[in-house]
Amino acid sequence: MPVPKETFFNLPEEKRENITNIAIDEFANNDYADVSISRMVARAGIAKGSFYQYFEGKEDLYSYLLDLAVQKKWELLSLDHPDPQHMGVFRYLRWTAQAGVQFHLAYPELVKVAYRGFLHNAFPQEFQSRVQQESHKFYVHLVKIGKEQGDISPDIDEDLAAFTFNMTLSNLGQYILPRLTANEDYQQGKITFIEVPGVARIFDQAIDILERGLGNWQPAQKESSLEEQEVRA
């Protein structure tokens, strides 16, 4: 995966943080196409040639900031990480949604960097593919726990369940997006996304749908599946 060059990590911590913060501000307040390396190096007080000693280019820097956002979010989640084996898989998913709000409050500029990329479908392909793979692995693990402790029906295919979790929760933003773009308070940074009217309820309902569809429950009378009907025929 693209990462800053070793020369970037060899910089004094203060200088490295200054460059990173300037980059976050630039990407948070400009669409990817409008991000200017010249503006960043001028603010950082470094030569443009020095920038290319630290990063391959703009996409390399952008990937670094997105990776930083993912890292910070996982660090925040792990500070008080509950155990899905004790609290239940679906309650755990609701907790992760609430913890995500804390990430928005703690790192609002990093969230804006990711939001702009999501809004304009500007995520680097390598980053997007890696996040999807890691998310799928996480949900496979969660499904295994859910099946072991009876939260998820034992006859559900683990990969299919993980795919359903991943596609539903990872892409929920597409459904929420019109509410965010239409809300002036959110656009001006006055409220977090979860405070936009209706958004919190959307999260709850999405997890309700997953729980009812994948949860370990038995209906009073189950109709024969199409496969079973074909076998009988």
N, C-alpha and C positions, 0 to 999 in steps of 0.2 A: 504494500500500500504506500502511497506517497506520503512522505514525512519531511519535515525540515531537514536541511543538511546538518551535518555534525557541527559546522561552524556556527550555526544558530544557537545550539545548545552550549557551545563554548563561550558564548557572550556572558558578561556579568548579568546576574539575575535581574537587576533593576533595568538594564537596557533591554533585555529580552522581554520583560513584562511590559515595558513601554511600547515596544514594537507590536506586541500582541494586542494590547489595549487599543492602540491606534487602528490596527487592522479590524478589530471587532467593531469599532465605531464606524469605520468606513463601510463595511459590509452590512451593518445593521441599518444604515441610513441611505443606502443606495442599492438599486438593483444590480445584479452581477455584471451586466453589460456596462454599467456606468461606474463601476468601481475603478478608481484610478491609483495605479502604483505610484505615479508621480506625486499625487497629493499625499500619499502615505509617507513616502520617503522625505518629503519636504517637512511634514509635521514631526517626523522622527529625527530630523537633522542628520540623515545619513545620505551617502551618495547612492544613486540608482544602481550602480554596479554592485554596491554592497548588498542590496536586496537579493540580487541573483546569486550571491555567495551563500545566502541563507535558504532561498527557495528556488525551485525550478521556474516558477511563474505564478500567475494569479490563481490558477486552478489548484496548484500545490498548496498555496497559502489558504485557500478556501477550504480544502479538504482538512487541513490542519485545524482550522477553527471549528469545523463540524465535528471532527473527532474529539476536540476539546469539550464541546457541548455534551457529547455522549458521555465522556469520561466524568464530567462534573455532575451530570445527572445520576450516574450510577454511584458516585461517591456519596451524593446526598441521600439516595435511597438506602445505601448500606449503613448509614449512621444509626438507624433504628429499624433494622430490617426484620419484620416479623416472619415467622415460619409458616408457610402454607400448609404444612402438615398438622399444625395445631389450630390455625384459625380457619382453615378451609380454603380451597382454591378460589372460589368465586368471591368470597369476602376479601381474600388477598388481592384479587384483581381490582376490587373497589378501593382498597387501600393504596395501590400503586397509582390510581387515578388522582387520589387526594394528594399523594406525595408529589405528583407531577406539578400540582399547583405551587407547592413550596419551591420547586425548581424555578418556576416562572418568577416568583418573588425574589429569589436569591440571585438569579442571573438573567435579568430582563434583556440586556443587550445581546447576549448569546442566543436567547430565545428568538429575538428579532432576526438575527442572522439566519437561523434555521427556518423561520417563518417565511422570509423572503424567498429562500430557495424552494420551499414547498409550494408557495404561491405561484411561482413562475416555472416550476418543474426544472429547476436549475442545478439540482444535486449532481455532482460528478457520478458517472455510471458506476465506477469502482466502489465508491462510498455507498451508493444506494444498494448495490448487490451485496456488499458485505453486511450491511445493516439487516437486510432481509434474511440472509443466511443465519446470522447470529440470533435474530428474533425467532426464527423457526426452531433453532436448537433450544432456545429458552422455553418456548411453548411446548415442545416435545417433552422436555423435562417436567414441566408443570402438569401436563396431561398424565404422565406416568404416576406422579404423586397423587393426582386426583383419582386415578383408577385404583391405586393401592389402598386409599383410605375411603373409597366409596363415594366420592363427590361426583365422579364422572362414570357413566355407564361402562361396564367392563367389556362390552361387545363392540364399542366404537373403535375404529382404526385410529391409532395414535398419530400417524402422520396426517391423516385427514382432519382430525380434531385440532392438531397444532396449526394446520393450514387455515382452518376456519377461524381460530383465535387470531392468528396473525393478520389475515386479510380483513377481518372485521375491525380489530382495534387499531391496526397500523393505518388503515385507510379511512378511519372515522373522520379524520380531518377534512376529507373531501366533502362530507355531508355537512360538517360544521362551518366550513369556510365561508359560505354566503352570509352567515350571521356575523362573522368576524369582520368581513369587508364592509358590511352595512352599518356597523356600530361605530359611531364617531368616538365615543369614550375609549373604546379599545384601541382604535387607530391612533389616538393621541396619547396612549400609554396611561390613561387614568384608571383603568381597571384591568385585571387579568382576564385571560380567555374564559376561565371557569365562571367569572362573574357576569359574562354576557348572558342576558336573559335566555333561558332554555337550554344552555349548553350542559350544565350539570345534570339535568334530567336526561339529556341524550345519552350521556355516559351510563347512567343508571339503567336506562332502558336497553341499551346495547348489551350490557352484562346480563340483564334479565333474560334477553333473547338467547344468549349463549347458554345460560344456566338451564333454561327450560328445554333447549334443544339437545344439549350434551350431558345434562345432569343425570344422575342415576335415579330415575323414577320409573314406575311401572303404571301405565294407564289401566283402568278397570277392564277395558276390553280393547285389544289391539287388532286392527284390521290386518289381514294378510298382506304382505308386501307383494309387489308385482313379481318379484323373483319366485316367491312361494306359490303364487297363483299359476305361474308358468310351469312349475314343477308338477303341480297337481294336474294341469291340463295335459 
